[in-house]
C-alpha cells in the first residue's frame, strides 16, 4: 500500500509541475547595450504559447548611432509537436 501511495504522489507531482510550466509559458527579456562611441542597442524578447499550442518568440531590436537608426523585428513560431519553425523578419532604417 505504501508503494502505491509513493507512485501516486510521484504522478501528482509530475502533473502539477507540467500544469505549472504551462501556466508560466510567457516571458519577457530586455537587453540594453551602449558602445563607447555613443551608439546604443535595445532588444526586447517576448515568448508565449498561442491558442494553437505553438511557441511564439518575438524579438525587437532598436539600434541607434550617429548615422541613423534601425528597428529589426523577428517573429518565430515553433510547433512543439514536430519542431518546425517559421520566421518572419522586418527591418526599418532611418538615416540622420
C-alpha positions, 0 to 999 in steps of 0.5 A: 500500500505504501508503494502505491501511495509513493507512485501516486504522489510521484504522478501528482507531482509530475502533473502539477509541475507540467500544469505549472510550466504551462501556466508560466509559458510567457516571458519577457527579456530586455537587453540594453547595450551602449558602445563607447562611441555613443551608439546604443542597442535595445532588444526586447524578447517576448515568448508565449504559447498561442491558442494553437499550442505553438511557441511564439518568440518575438524579438525587437531590436532598436539600434541607434548611432550617429548615422541613423537608426534601425528597428529589426523585428523577428517573429518565430513560431515553433510547433512543439509537436514536430519542431518546425519553425517559421520566421518572419523578419522586418527591418526599418532604417532611418538615416540622420 
